[in-house]
Amino acid sequence: MGKTTVMKQIFTMDVEKDIDAAVACAAQLTKNGIHGEFYICGYLVEKYPEKCKKIAKNHTVGGHGYYHENFAMLPLKEQKRLIKNTVTIFAKHGMKMEGWRFPRLDFTNKSLSLLARMGIYDSSFNRQVWKRWGHFIFLRNWLSNLKRGQFFFPYLIPLELIEKPWDNVDLEDTEFYKKSGRLMMHCWEFKKYEKYLFSQKTKNTKVDVDNHA
């Protein structure tokens, strides 16, 4: 008899507008015994605290900006204010904001230092990029922002930063849910693939935040 390979998947969702889609996704994950990660904008936590609590009951919740801001265009002081404010909003409603995914995946190297100092993990890098650049990824990020006309001096990414990189995203791959790794979903896309999402024989492994998985 041949050996059966179990595909490991970690479902994550960016939640910037459709909180009901996020609640529905969280319920489906729970039903299938899967632990997910939901990165929610702060204003949604303020507006729909009970719905966010439903998500947080069985899944990891993180921040996704307050109102989906472009952090690469903001002064560092404003970035810090937004992150701290979002942490406070989660805490006010009885939830711990464990992680963070930058809106649009736009950020500066100093943005990551803010997360590291606050003890918040990041999930904004693609795994292949993270592996390819290693500790020199700060140069890659600097060059990427420079090409977009966003200039700032290179700044080392802190070694204490905990990174949980993503592997596949629904916006680039309509069959992303068949892949392994950390899968990035978007709330407004959920209805398109909801009926296919849990038809795959997959197994989720909850990853501790200190093993860079």
Protein Blocks (a to p, Z undefined) as FASTA:
>chain_A
ZZddddddddddddfklmmlmmmmmmmmmmnopacdddddfklmmmmmmlmmmmmmmmcc
ddebjnopafklpcfklmmmmmmmmmmmmmmnopacfbdcdehhiacfklmmmmmmnopa
cdfbcfklmmmnmmmlmmmmmmmmmmnopacddddddfklccdddfbdfklomklmmpgc
jddddfklmmmmmmmmmmpccddddddfkloZZ
